């Protein structure tokens, strides 16, 4: 089958939306670190819409920080790929043209740094996941002992971490007398712009206090809140897209119709017209971010662990299980009192919309995929809510079950005795501690809460937390995830 590329766009069926501007005139203005599926289904589509609304030099150059896979898929397609939006009423298809090229940082770090100091580069955006920031998720501060950070301090002209790359670019721009680019974090981190600014300044201060001060005084690090469910693309998805568009596309992305993007409107050198295509440009992102982090992400993670253990492959299957749907309702009832509603938002309606999104049968978002990197996600998604509930003297039964389900999951053995592929930066440590405890729920809870980077110093000694977690964990071992969730009513 003929491959999707610039010369084959005209062969697309009329039902497939394609770039409505002259791509030959498109110049790069954004460098995006970590051009994975989410960025291509979210930032790139918003940028595509903005280019159609008000054309300007806002093409995207992607940068892969580890592997060449994305470059190898996109380059033969001239950067083009299909966004397949899955809705209950049927699929929607669109070819995205905003991505112009993809660099591979490990192959040629100098080429990436040259792009960062090019005057036309006005925004450097990031989706590198929580673990890509080389920080302590409990404190939000840089981990100077992280191997990638140590490497980048020793080899500043060949950085491999996202923070090291950003600071190297800013250092060279300062040296060249250029103003800074805007560093736009699009990952699910609390106060992500503030955190990224702190990490950049912390990193710079390890070698150059004056650079750190310059970044602090001149840098632009807008906070953002991003939202769209984007499952991992499967071989079946690739085959379906080829059938629907009549061309071979090696790099399609799958997404739900819903999308949301709240952005603090603080940019150093302009931005695309995202505000004209649905993005919310706000003075304060925190209320939106906080709501999403606790109500969507907290529920997503809890459902992923329980759903996986209960034998559900996808979020739609798990949330369609009446027992787990009741669990979600109880979980949201515990979370909502800790969330100040953003202006114009009713939290009960938001929870109802979340359940409908989770239950969209057209989206196959795997529970295993969401379960990844739990040690990095738990502090923000569940433990902060738990601390607020404990401070208020409120029960945490459903929240504690979410934590217990994570603990049961990271033992690496499911309810049928099969191995679980636990993907986590702390996987070896988690499995060492879990192995030492065996099926002793109390011992497992103590061993895992002893990881200070996850649970801090307060929660391991808080009986109102440890008691229900241990009890739920024992029930998960004895009766399984579904029966344990059902026992909460």
Secondary structure as GFF3:
##gff-version 3
##sequence-region A 1 489
A	DSSP	three_ten_helix	6	11	.	.	.	ID=ss1
A	DSSP	three_ten_helix	23	25	.	.	.	ID=ss2
A	DSSP	beta_strand	28	33	.	.	.	ID=ss3
A	DSSP	alpha_helix	37	41	.	.	.	ID=ss4
A	DSSP	alpha_helix	43	53	.	.	.	ID=ss5
A	DSSP	beta_strand	59	64	.	.	.	ID=ss6
A	DSSP	alpha_helix	69	74	.	.	.	ID=ss7
A	DSSP	three_ten_helix	75	77	.	.	.	ID=ss8
A	DSSP	beta_strand	81	87	.	.	.	ID=ss9
A	DSSP	beta_strand	90	96	.	.	.	ID=ss10
A	DSSP	beta_strand	99	104	.	.	.	ID=ss11
A	DSSP	alpha_helix	109	117	.	.	.	ID=ss12
A	DSSP	beta_strand	123	126	.	.	.	ID=ss13
A	DSSP	three_ten_helix	130	133	.	.	.	ID=ss14
A	DSSP	beta_strand	135	136	.	.	.	ID=ss15
A	DSSP	beta_strand	141	142	.	.	.	ID=ss16
A	DSSP	alpha_helix	147	154	.	.	.	ID=ss17
A	DSSP	alpha_helix	162	175	.	.	.	ID=ss18
A	DSSP	beta_strand	182	185	.	.	.	ID=ss19
A	DSSP	alpha_helix	192	205	.	.	.	ID=ss20
A	DSSP	alpha_helix	209	218	.	.	.	ID=ss21
A	DSSP	beta_strand	224	227	.	.	.	ID=ss22
A	DSSP	alpha_helix	235	245	.	.	.	ID=ss23
A	DSSP	beta_strand	253	256	.	.	.	ID=ss24
A	DSSP	beta_strand	260	264	.	.	.	ID=ss25
A	DSSP	three_ten_helix	274	277	.	.	.	ID=ss26
A	DSSP	beta_strand	280	282	.	.	.	ID=ss27
A	DSSP	alpha_helix	286	291	.	.	.	ID=ss28
A	DSSP	pi_helix	292	297	.	.	.	ID=ss29
A	DSSP	alpha_helix	298	309	.	.	.	ID=ss30
A	DSSP	alpha_helix	315	320	.	.	.	ID=ss31
A	DSSP	alpha_helix	322	336	.	.	.	ID=ss32
A	DSSP	alpha_helix	347	358	.	.	.	ID=ss33
A	DSSP	alpha_helix	367	371	.	.	.	ID=ss34
A	DSSP	alpha_helix	374	378	.	.	.	ID=ss35
A	DSSP	pi_helix	379	383	.	.	.	ID=ss36
A	DSSP	alpha_helix	384	391	.	.	.	ID=ss37
A	DSSP	alpha_helix	397	409	.	.	.	ID=ss38
A	DSSP	alpha_helix	427	437	.	.	.	ID=ss39
A	DSSP	alpha_helix	441	449	.	.	.	ID=ss40
A	DSSP	alpha_helix	452	455	.	.	.	ID=ss41
A	DSSP	three_ten_helix	459	461	.	.	.	ID=ss42
A	DSSP	alpha_helix	463	479	.	.	.	ID=ss43
A	DSSP	alpha_helix	481	486	.	.	.	ID=ss44
###
